[in-house]
Amino acid sequence: MNTRAATATPRIRVGVGGWTYEPWRDNFYPAGWPQDRELEYASRKLTMIEVNGTYYSTQKPATFAKWRDETPDDFVFSLKANRFATNRRVLAEAGESIGWFCGSGIAELGAKLGPIVWQFAPTKKFDAADFEGFLKLLPAEAGGVPLRHVMDVRHESFRAPEYLALARRHGVATVFTESDDYPSFADLTGAFVYARVMRAAADQPEGCAPEVLSGVAACARAWCEGGEPDGLPRVEPPMVGDTARDVFILFIGGAKEKAPAAAMALLRLL
């Protein structure tokens, strides 16, 4: 399966999950800012947003077009694929659900369509044959728009060389979750990096301690320049290479009310 190649000038994008969250109306959005213009505001302070709503329900093509038109030209959305494709006993039988999601209008985002995130349940164990059957179903494009796929695997059984080899063979990335609550391994399997930082703290003015932010910035730069940062959990030794790549960093866990502050602080460092 082919996935979209890195852009001519790889870059680091930083964002949060969604844009509708009541506590952000006290510490992110200006006082009195209209709720129907929150995406407009957030997309001018961040460079990407991960959409969680697409995991739970189908959006209309007009909705994707509206998001596209409300955001700056260089902004991107990553979309969680619908749960009916991934929350199933036999993944290799997900073809209809995958086609349904990819044909639901996501192509309306055009160049603003970032990675498609396929999130699996924490109870879903790695089964090489079944998972490969699933990967073979993932389309390379939707409505003429190239697709990039990233696997959000949440069971310890995926921390295995067999999974890494399979993901690399099919050209899909794997979410690196910087958290104690999920399997955390930074082995690269695709042409881009997709990382979730889940340590925002309520007592930090910028969402994370300065040393945490500087560490994330150093990792992001190393990834973007084609390297692999030291000191991260891995299944295998770092791969040798110097090909620049796109990097997507999400502040998406911990004290959610501080996620935008952390994202903006990281953007300033970068």
ZAKE-415626 format. One record per residue: residue number from 1; residue in three letters; y, z, x of N, C-alpha, C in turn. Coordinates in steps of 0.001 Angstrom, whole numbers, plus 500000, padded with zeros to 6 digits. Layout:
ATOM|NUM|ALA|Y|Z|X|Y|Z|X|Y|Z|X
...
END
This chain:
ATOM|1|MET|498809|500000|500847|500000|500000|500000|501243|500000|500884
ATOM|2|ASN|502142|499100|500630|503382|499043|501402|504431|499933|500772
ATOM|3|THR|505255|500558|501617|506387|501322|501136|507636|500790|501785
ATOM|4|ARG|508784|501138|501221|510034|500605|501726|510294|501078|503147
ATOM|5|ALA|510681|500159|503986|510983|500505|505367|512271|501309|505421
ATOM|6|ALA|512473|501992|506539|513704|502756|506708|514893|501826|506676
ATOM|7|THR|516021|502334|506247|517216|501535|506186|517662|501145|507578
ATOM|8|ALA|518549|500144|507665|519004|499643|508962|519622|500765|509791
ATOM|9|THR|520319|501662|509141|520903|502815|509833|520361|504081|509187
ATOM|10|PRO|519264|504606|509723|518690|505826|509142|519702|506954|509110
ATOM|11|ARG|519628|507777|508101|520591|508853|507954|519935|510097|507389
ATOM|12|ILE|520657|511188|507469|520214|512469|506938|520923|512710|505613
ATOM|13|ARG|520157|512973|504579|520732|513296|503272|520366|514739|502917
ATOM|14|VAL|521312|515404|502273|521121|516820|501953|521502|517050|500493
ATOM|15|GLY|520684|517822|499787|521002|518084|498391|520256|519271|497829
ATOM|16|VAL|520187|519311|496512|519567|520414|495772|518715|519821|494663
ATOM|17|GLY|518054|520699|493922|517273|520266|492777|518100|520312|491507
ATOM|18|GLY|518341|519155|490912|519090|519073|489668|520577|519318|489832
ATOM|19|TRP|521290|519332|488715|522727|519608|488759|523173|520470|487573
ATOM|20|THR|522253|520813|486692|522582|521641|485530|521962|523016|485715
ATOM|21|TYR|522798|523996|486062|522315|525364|486284|523482|526298|486027
ATOM|22|GLU|523330|527147|485040|524456|527959|484563|525153|528760|485666
ATOM|23|PRO|524433|529446|486571|525136|530208|487609|526026|529352|488512
ATOM|24|TRP|525734|528065|488639|526592|527215|489480|527984|527046|488874
ATOM|25|ARG|528119|527354|487601|529432|527230|486962|530355|528367|487380
ATOM|26|ASP|529812|529343|488107|530626|530430|488633|530925|530289|490124
ATOM|27|ASN|530056|529548|490843|530240|529524|492303|530145|528141|492936
ATOM|28|PHE|530001|527085|492143|529934|525720|492684|530916|524813|491959
ATOM|29|TYR|530763|524709|490668|531688|523874|489895|533022|524598|489708
ATOM|30|PRO|534122|523866|489698|535421|524501|489441|535440|525154|488061
ATOM|31|ALA|536194|526204|487934|536302|526902|486648|536743|525933|485560
ATOM|32|GLY|536028|525930|484469|536378|525077|483349|535941|523635|483488
ATOM|33|TRP|535203|523317|484541|534776|521926|484736|533851|521502|483592
ATOM|34|PRO|534072|520323|482974|533249|519890|481831|531783|519740|482234
ATOM|35|GLN|530903|520259|481407|529481|520195|481721|528972|518759|481767
ATOM|36|ASP|529564|517872|480975|529088|516490|480981|529588|515700|482195
ATOM|37|ARG|530340|516381|483092|530787|515728|484322|530256|516453|485566
ATOM|38|GLU|529234|517288|485362|528704|518042|486500|528024|517134|487519
ATOM|39|LEU|527319|516110|487075|526712|515174|488026|527790|514459|488831
ATOM|40|GLU|528857|514079|488172|529975|513425|488871|530476|514299|490011
ATOM|41|TYR|530645|515585|489752|531161|516512|490770|530127|516750|491876
ATOM|42|ALA|528893|517087|491477|527858|517416|492464|527586|516260|493406
ATOM|43|SER|527607|515048|492881|527272|513885|493709|528368|513551|494714
ATOM|44|ARG|529521|514174|494584|530609|513970|495552|530692|515111|496567
ATOM|45|LYS|529872|516132|496386|529780|517233|497340|528481|517189|498139
ATOM|46|LEU|527465|516529|497579|526155|516413|498195|525848|514931|498402
ATOM|47|THR|524745|514641|499086|524407|513230|499301|523110|512826|498617
ATOM|48|MET|522443|513781|497979|521251|513462|497186|520972|514603|496211
ATOM|49|ILE|520189|514313|495201|519700|515321|494256|518266|514963|493902
ATOM|50|GLU|517406|515990|493851|516044|515782|493356|516025|516092|491862
ATOM|51|VAL|515511|515163|491082|515474|515322|489628|514119|515891|489227
ATOM|52|ASN|514143|517061|488625|512927|517729|488180|512561|517356|486748
ATOM|53|GLY|513564|516966|485960|513324|516678|484547|512354|515542|484319
ATOM|54|THR|512275|514593|485267|511360|513467|485114|509897|513898|485241
ATOM|55|TYR|509667|515096|485770|508311|515638|485871|507794|516050|484494
ATOM|56|TYR|508706|516525|483654|508322|517076|482362|508448|516101|481195
ATOM|57|SER|509358|515158|481287|509565|514257|480154|510047|512889|480622
ATOM|58|THR|509811|511896|479797|510195|510521|480117|511671|510307|479820
ATOM|59|GLN|512367|509746|480780|513770|509402|480583|513882|507932|480154
ATOM|60|LYS|514964|507599|479495|515179|506231|479053|515879|505418|480149
ATOM|61|PRO|515679|504100|480173|516384|503273|481150|517896|503492|481118
ATOM|62|ALA|518444|503706|479921|519895|503920|479809|520323|505199|480520
ATOM|63|THR|519443|506188|480564|519766|507441|481251|519854|507211|482749
ATOM|64|PHE|518879|506486|483308|518922|506180|484736|520168|505354|485073
ATOM|65|ALA|520518|504420|484200|521712|503600|484430|522972|504462|484401
ATOM|66|LYS|522998|505451|483512|524149|506355|483426|524284|507166|484705
ATOM|67|TRP|523156|507701|485210|523200|508444|486470|523699|507551|487601
ATOM|68|ARG|523223|506336|487629|523649|505383|488663|525154|505175|488623
ATOM|69|ASP|525691|505009|487425|527106|504664|487297|528026|505861|487527
ATOM|70|GLU|527507|507081|487410|528344|508275|487572|528427|508762|489013
ATOM|71|THR|527687|508123|489914|527577|508635|491275|528111|507636|492296
ATOM|72|PRO|528520|508124|493483|529063|507231|494520|528030|506222|495003
ATOM|73|ASP|528519|505181|495637|527662|504080|496059|526554|504503|497016
ATOM|74|ASP|526816|505485|497882|525817|505844|498893|524988|507063|498506
ATOM|75|PHE|525042|507465|497248|524288|508616|496763|522880|508171|496370
ATOM|76|VAL|521884|509097|496489|520536|508761|496040|519933|509895|495219
ATOM|77|PHE|519005|509518|494352|518209|510464|493576|516755|510359|494037
ATOM|78|SER|516135|511488|494316|514675|511490|494404|514168|511947|493043
ATOM|79|LEU|513063|511385|492616|512543|511669|491277|511154|512265|491371
ATOM|80|LYS|510937|513371|490661|509580|513871|490525|508857|513008|489495
ATOM|81|ALA|507724|512449|489895|506941|511642|488970|506388|512516|487849
ATOM|82|ASN|506119|511894|486724|505647|512641|485562|504341|513367|485843
ATOM|83|ARG|504240|514576|485349|503088|515453|485619|501774|514892|485095
ATOM|84|PHE|501820|514001|484095|500582|513449|483569|499850|512598|484603
ATOM|85|ALA|500571|512163|485641|499931|511374|486692|499202|512243|487712
ATOM|86|THR|499645|513478|487878|499109|514319|488959|498341|515536|488485
ATOM|87|ASN|498635|516041|487302|497928|517222|486784|496705|516777|485987
ATOM|88|ARG|495695|516335|486710|494482|515820|486073|493291|516094|486985
ATOM|89|ARG|492130|516133|486387|490919|516438|487151|490561|515298|488095
ATOM|90|VAL|490665|514046|487610|490307|512882|488418|491582|512078|488688
ATOM|91|LEU|492094|512187|489896|493341|511500|490241|493177|509987|490237
ATOM|92|ALA|492003|509512|490571|491775|508073|490643|491850|507404|489275
ATOM|93|GLU|491936|508221|488204|492059|507668|486850|493493|507734|486330
ATOM|94|ALA|494444|507883|487255|495841|508062|486852|496619|506761|486718
ATOM|95|GLY|495946|505633|486819|496652|504359|486838|497601|504135|485675
ATOM|96|GLU|497163|504450|484467|498010|504227|483291|499261|505090|483349
ATOM|97|SER|499102|506371|483724|500256|507274|483794|501213|506870|484906
ATOM|98|ILE|500675|506425|486043|501523|505961|487137|502331|504743|486706
ATOM|99|GLY|501663|503791|486068|502360|502599|485597|503405|502913|484553
ATOM|100|TRP|503089|503851|483684|504017|504283|482633|505280|504861|483257
ATOM|101|PHE|505121|505755|484254|506290|506346|484895|507094|505298|485665
ATOM|102|CYS|506425|504504|486482|507150|503543|487315|507812|502440|486489
ATOM|103|GLY|507310|502236|485278|507909|501240|484402|508852|501813|483372
ATOM|104|SER|509218|503104|483520|510021|503776|482503|511519|503501|482620
ATOM|105|GLY|511917|502744|483649|513334|502447|483819|513912|502956|485118
ATOM|106|ILE|513076|503511|486005|513596|504043|487266|514277|502968|488102
ATOM|107|ALA|513909|501722|487895|514530|500625|488651|516008|500482|488331
ATOM|108|GLU|516459|501055|487207|517883|501008|486873|518735|501698|487938
ATOM|109|LEU|518133|502606|488703|518884|503287|489768|519185|502346|490934
ATOM|110|GLY|518430|501260|491060|518680|500302|492132|518624|500942|493506
ATOM|111|ALA|519650|500691|494311|519699|501222|495672|519833|502735|495709
ATOM|112|LYS|520134|503354|494570|520261|504816|494517|518928|505507|494241
ATOM|113|LEU|517853|504741|494168|516532|505325|493977|515978|505753|495330
ATOM|114|GLY|515868|507061|495519|515274|507608|496731|513777|507778|496559
ATOM|115|PRO|513154|508660|497323|511705|508836|497249|511217|509286|495878
ATOM|116|ILE|510001|508852|495547|509296|509340|494367|508390|510478|494828
ATOM|117|VAL|508564|511653|494239|507810|512847|494633|506643|513038|493676
ATOM|118|TRP|505421|513014|494225|504217|513229|493428|503751|514661|493682
ATOM|119|GLN|504009|515540|492713|503745|516974|492869|502387|517339|492277
ATOM|120|PHE|501558|517987|493109|500222|518383|492684|500162|519895|492473
ATOM|121|ALA|499285|520309|491588|499160|521727|491249|498646|522515|492453
ATOM|122|PRO|499049|523779|492571|498553|524618|493671|497037|524769|493675
ATOM|123|THR|496407|524504|492540|494946|524625|492441|494224|523328|492787
ATOM|124|LYS|494982|522244|492997|494350|520947|493259|493919|520860|494715
ATOM|125|LYS|492600|520825|494932|492046|520769|496274|491952|519320|496763
ATOM|126|PHE|491942|519183|498068|491847|517856|498670|490430|517314|498534
ATOM|127|ASP|490329|516171|497888|489081|515420|497775|489400|514032|498312
ATOM|128|ALA|488883|513693|499471|489307|512476|500165|489108|511224|499316
ATOM|129|ALA|487946|511068|498706|487668|509859|497937|488579|509759|496722
ATOM|130|ASP|488727|510869|496003|489559|510849|494802|491028|510652|495159
ATOM|131|PHE|491490|511317|496220|492898|511180|496588|493195|509768|497079
ATOM|132|GLU|492264|509170|497790|492490|507785|498211|492527|506859|497010
ATOM|133|GLY|491688|507133|496017|491749|506342|494795|493113|506430|494142
ATOM|134|PHE|493725|507613|494184|495073|507790|493644|496089|507001|494457
ATOM|135|LEU|496038|507112|495782|497020|506430|496626|496963|504914|496448
ATOM|136|LYS|495777|504395|496199|495644|502942|496000|496342|502479|494729
ATOM|137|LEU|496606|503398|493816|497252|503046|492549|498775|502990|492645
ATOM|138|LEU|499338|503559|493698|500793|503655|493788|501397|502291|494085
ATOM|139|PRO|502349|501837|493263|502935|500507|493469|503958|500487|494591
ATOM|140|ALA|504118|499334|495202|505093|499169|496280|506498|498945|495743
ATOM|141|GLU|506613|498559|494468|507940|498326|493892|507887|498543|492385
ATOM|142|ALA|509070|498689|491815|509216|498812|490364|510420|497995|489946
ATOM|143|GLY|510208|497001|489120|511310|496162|488670|512069|495505|489806
ATOM|144|GLY|511360|495190|490882|512004|494556|492031|512623|495519|493022
ATOM|145|VAL|512588|496817|492725|513151|497832|493625|512017|498431|494461
ATOM|146|PRO|512077|498354|495796|511020|498933|496631|510915|500434|496415
ATOM|147|LEU|509699|500945|496488|509454|502370|496267|508996|503048|497554
ATOM|148|ARG|509434|504296|497711|508942|505164|498785|508291|506374|498129
ATOM|149|HIS|507081|506686|498553|506311|507747|497925|506132|508923|498872
ATOM|150|VAL|506222|510149|498313|506004|511359|499104|505113|512307|498314
ATOM|151|MET|504087|512824|498988|503114|513710|498355|503540|515162|498506
ATOM|152|ASP|503623|515877|497388|503918|517310|497405|502609|518038|497124
ATOM|153|VAL|501856|518289|498199|500531|518910|498067|500673|520413|498276
ATOM|154|ARG|499981|521193|497436|500232|522632|497388|498963|523482|497516
ATOM|155|HIS|497898|522897|498042|496673|523663|498274|496347|523633|499758
ATOM|156|GLU|495850|524745|500282|495589|524868|501717|494617|523820|502242
ATOM|157|SER|493776|523270|501368|492785|522295|501819|493423|521015|502350
ATOM|158|PHE|494709|520796|502026|495399|519609|502535|495857|519785|503984
ATOM|159|ARG|495788|521003|504477|496133|521241|505878|494944|520822|506740
ATOM|160|ALA|494686|519515|506779|493487|519013|507443|493761|517651|508060
ATOM|161|PRO|493180|517373|509218|493350|516051|509841|492910|514912|508920
ATOM|162|GLU|491915|515170|508078|491421|514118|507183|492501|513707|506184
ATOM|163|TYR|493233|514684|505672|494335|514330|504765|495420|513563|505503
ATOM|164|LEU|495811|514034|506681|496870|513362|507440|496507|511906|507714
ATOM|165|ALA|495276|511674|508122|494841|510305|508428|494900|509429|507180
ATOM|166|LEU|494502|509983|506045|494508|509219|504800|495934|508875|504385
ATOM|167|ALA|496826|509850|504431|498219|509605|504051|498861|508573|504978
ATOM|168|ARG|498594|508668|506272|499159|507703|507218|498614|506300|506972
ATOM|169|ARG|497340|506217|506651|496741|504910|506397|497395|504222|505203
ATOM|170|HIS|497833|505011|504236|498462|504429|503041|499993|504462|503101
ATOM|171|GLY|500553|504945|504200|501998|504884|504396|502805|505770|503479
ATOM|172|VAL|502259|506923|503088|503012|507842|502227|503428|509059|503032
ATOM|173|ALA|504599|509584|502732|505094|510784|503402|504498|512022|502737
ATOM|174|THR|504657|513160|503386|504203|514440|502850|505361|515431|502898
ATOM|175|VAL|505593|516131|501804|506659|517126|501757|506374|518229|502779
ATOM|176|PHE|507387|518541|503606|507319|519728|504451|508056|520834|503711
ATOM|177|THR|507317|521854|503259|507903|522957|502510|508105|524137|503438
ATOM|178|GLU|509353|524459|503720|509682|525570|504612|509694|526834|503763
ATOM|179|SER|508486|527425|503615|508318|528548|502702|507047|529297|503067
ATOM|180|ASP|506996|530570|502691|505785|531357|502870|504862|531246|501658
ATOM|181|ASP|505314|530622|500595|504574|530622|499340|503710|529382|499135
ATOM|182|TYR|503891|528350|499956|503138|527110|499823|502607|526702|501195
ATOM|183|PRO|501567|525875|501243|501125|525347|502539|502300|524697|503261
ATOM|184|SER|502510|525089|504494|503682|524631|505230|503236|523953|506517
ATOM|185|PHE|503302|522629|506536|502964|521897|507751|503879|520682|507866
ATOM|186|ALA|504394|520481|509069|505427|519474|509300|504875|518193|509899
ATOM|187|ASP|503574|517986|509846|502995|516743|510365|503547|515553|509583
ATOM|188|LEU|504031|514552|510296|504613|513388|509645|503519|512390|509284
ATOM|189|THR|503592|511872|508059|502591|510894|507623|503216|509598|507133
ATOM|190|GLY|504528|509551|506996|505199|508356|506489|506378|507969|507355
ATOM|191|ALA|507153|507015|506867|508274|506471|507638|509555|507271|507455
ATOM|192|PHE|509515|508343|506677|510689|509182|506463|510242|510631|506377
ATOM|193|VAL|511210|511542|506420|510923|512974|506339|511515|513520|505042
ATOM|194|TYR|510732|514332|504351|511192|514964|503109|510889|516444|503228
ATOM|195|ALA|511927|517260|503354|511741|518688|503617|512439|519529|502564
ATOM|196|ARG|511751|520578|502128|512339|521556|501212|512528|522868|501962
ATOM|197|VAL|513748|523359|501988|514054|524658|502576|514175|525639|501419
ATOM|198|MET|513289|526635|501387|513204|527511|500219|513581|528950|500565
ATOM|199|ARG|514650|529101|501369|515019|530431|501841|516487|530781|501577
ATOM|200|ALA|517112|530168|500595|518493|530545|500277|518536|532018|499896
ATOM|201|ALA|519560|532716|500391|519662|534167|500185|520954|534516|499451
ATOM|202|ALA|520860|535388|498475|522014|535749|497650|523106|536442|498452
ATOM|203|ASP|522742|537121|499547|523738|537876|500307|524409|537064|501411
ATOM|204|GLN|524111|535781|501478|524718|534926|502495|525812|534056|501870
ATOM|205|PRO|527038|534137|502360|528130|533339|501787|527832|531848|501754
ATOM|206|GLU|527119|531357|502779|526787|529935|502833|525331|529675|502457
ATOM|207|GLY|524733|530615|501762|523384|530402|501265|522281|530751|502241
ATOM|208|CYS|522503|530505|503511|521543|530841|504560|522314|531395|505746
ATOM|209|ALA|521644|532185|506553|522276|532720|507759|522654|531575|508693
ATOM|210|PRO|523726|531729|509476|524158|530655|510377|523052|530134|511278
ATOM|211|GLU|522202|531036|511791|521132|530585|512685|520082|529757|511951
ATOM|212|VAL|519875|530039|510660|518943|529235|509865|519511|527835|509673
ATOM|213|LEU|520789|527764|509320|521420|526466|509107|521453|525640|510386
ATOM|214|SER|521760|526270|511509|521808|525522|512770|520412|525025|513147
ATOM|215|GLY|519389|525833|512840|518027|525403|513107|517618|524222|512252
ATOM|216|VAL|517980|524255|510977|517669|523131|510093|518410|521875|510555
ATOM|217|ALA|519667|522037|510965|520442|520895|511450|519794|520278|512678
ATOM|218|ALA|519309|521116|513602|518664|520607|514812|517386|519845|514458
ATOM|219|CYS|516611|520381|513532|515401|519683|513098|515742|518337|512469
ATOM|220|ALA|516739|518329|511593|517118|517092|510910|517551|516023|511905
ATOM|221|ARG|518331|516419|512889|518780|515447|513897|517599|514900|514692
ATOM|222|ALA|516697|515790|515093|515531|515348|515868|514690|514364|515066
ATOM|223|TRP|514425|514688|513808|513657|513783|512959|514353|512439|512825
ATOM|224|CYS|515648|512464|512550|516387|511228|512307|516391|510335|513538
ATOM|225|GLU|516415|510956|514713|516452|510192|515965|515074|509738|516416
ATOM|226|GLY|514045|510057|515638|512710|509590|515957|511831|510609|516635
ATOM|227|GLY|512345|511823|516868|511561|512856|517517|510889|513776|516521
ATOM|228|GLU|510277|514835|517051|509686|515874|516219|510124|517226|516763
ATOM|229|PRO|510725|518070|515927|511234|519365|516390|510117|520271|516898
ATOM|230|ASP|510476|521123|517829|509534|522130|518319|509500|523324|517358
ATOM|231|GLY|508421|524066|517420|508361|525341|516724|508025|525285|515252
ATOM|232|LEU|507635|524123|514730|507280|524035|513313|505765|524101|513149
ATOM|233|PRO|505298|524612|512015|503844|524672|511791|503263|523274|511621
ATOM|234|ARG|502151|523035|512280|501515|521720|512213|499995|521875|512197
ATOM|235|VAL|499349|520831|511724|497897|520744|511794|497477|520147|513131
ATOM|236|GLU|498238|519154|513584|497943|518436|514819|499154|518470|515743
ATOM|237|PRO|498984|518172|517026|500135|518085|517928|501098|517005|517447
ATOM|238|PRO|502399|517127|517798|503380|516117|517390|502984|514727|517869
ATOM|239|MET|503284|513730|517064|503014|512348|517437|504141|511833|518324
ATOM|240|VAL|503798|511017|519292|504794|510446|520195|505406|509206|519541
ATOM|241|GLY|506717|509135|519549|507393|507982|518972|508891|508137|519074
ATOM|242|ASP|509600|507047|518916|511062|507108|519004|511734|506261|517934
ATOM|243|THR|511020|505993|516837|511577|505182|515758|512444|506047|514853
ATOM|244|ALA|513709|505706|514728|514621|506467|513874|514139|506415|512423
ATOM|245|ARG|514429|507466|511690|513920|507545|510318|514919|508256|509400
ATOM|246|ASP|514835|507943|508122|515619|508657|507117|515066|510071|506952
ATOM|247|VAL|515976|511002|506688|515600|512403|506501|516243|512907|505211
ATOM|248|PHE|515443|513566|504382|515910|514139|503125|515662|515645|503174
ATOM|249|ILE|516738|516428|503075|516638|517886|503135|517099|518464|501801
ATOM|250|LEU|516244|519273|501170|516573|519897|499892|516596|521417|500039
ATOM|251|PHE|517664|522043|499558|517691|523496|499388|517299|523751|497936
ATOM|252|ILE|516105|524268|497755|515541|524192|496422|514758|525433|496012
ATOM|253|GLY|514842|526512|496816|514125|527724|496464|514894|528943|496918
ATOM|254|GLY|514310|530105|496699|515007|531334|497037|516077|531621|495997
ATOM|255|ALA|517258|532034|496454|518374|532325|495549|519020|530999|495144
ATOM|256|LYS|518575|530449|494033|519006|529108|493624|520515|529011|493457
ATOM|257|GLU|521159|530128|493068|522608|530074|492870|523351|529734|494164
ATOM|258|LYS|522679|529935|495321|523307|529665|496610|522905|528309|497196
ATOM|259|ALA|522064|527572|496514|521573|526307|497060|522696|525309|497368
ATOM|260|PRO|523670|525091|496455|524738|524143|496793|525550|524575|498011
ATOM|261|ALA|525791|525875|498145|526549|526360|499308|525810|526057|500600
ATOM|262|ALA|524491|526259|500602|523692|525976|501785|523694|524492|502102
ATOM|263|ALA|523550|523664|501076|523551|522216|501290|524868|521733|501851
ATOM|264|MET|525980|522229|501309|527295|521808|501804|527539|522317|503219
ATOM|265|ALA|527053|523527|503522|527200|524068|504877|526434|523218|505877
ATOM|266|LEU|525222|522784|505510|524442|521929|506394|525132|520584|506597
ATOM|267|LEU|525669|520025|505543|526394|518754|505677|527579|518887|506633
ATOM|268|ARG|528259|520019|506589|529377|520228|507514|528869|520276|508960
ATOM|269|LEU|527737|520928|509175|527174|520995|510528|526764|519620|511030
ATOM|270|LEU|526304|518786|510132|525820|517462|510530|526952|516461|510687
END
